[in-house]
Amino acid sequence: MAVSRRNFLKLSGAGLAASALGLDLAPLEAKAEDLPIRFAKETTSICPYCSVGCGMIMHTWVGI
């Protein structure tokens, strides 16, 4: 594929703009916090909003 001068300038301009905006291609590390839901009790129930009765998982938690 032959690259024209116009396409080269477009791509280099787009690369410059992306680097100016802080676009980084390095892998990221997820930093999740511990949620209070980990202490919750998990129970199953039925959704009351229509007559289908879909199953749902509920978490109940009583603050310490």
Secondary structure as the mmCIF struct_conf table of DSSP 4:
data_model
#
loop_
_struct_conf.conf_type_id
_struct_conf.id
_struct_conf.beg_label_comp_id
_struct_conf.beg_label_asym_id
_struct_conf.beg_label_seq_id
_struct_conf.end_label_comp_id
_struct_conf.end_label_asym_id
_struct_conf.end_label_seq_id
HELX_LH_PP_P HELX_LH_PP_P1 ALA A 2 SER A 4
HELX_RH_AL_P HELX_RH_AL_P1 ARG A 5 ALA A 20
TURN_TY1_P TURN_TY1_P1 LEU A 21 GLY A 22
BEND BEND1 ALA A 26 ALA A 26
HELX_LH_PP_P HELX_LH_PP_P2 PRO A 27 LEU A 28
HELX_LH_PP_P HELX_LH_PP_P3 ALA A 32 LEU A 35
HELX_RH_3T_P HELX_RH_3T_P1 PRO A 36 PHE A 39
BEND BEND2 ALA A 40 ALA A 40
STRN STRN1 LYS A 41 ILE A 46
BEND BEND3 TYR A 49 VAL A 52
STRN STRN2 GLY A 55 THR A 60
#
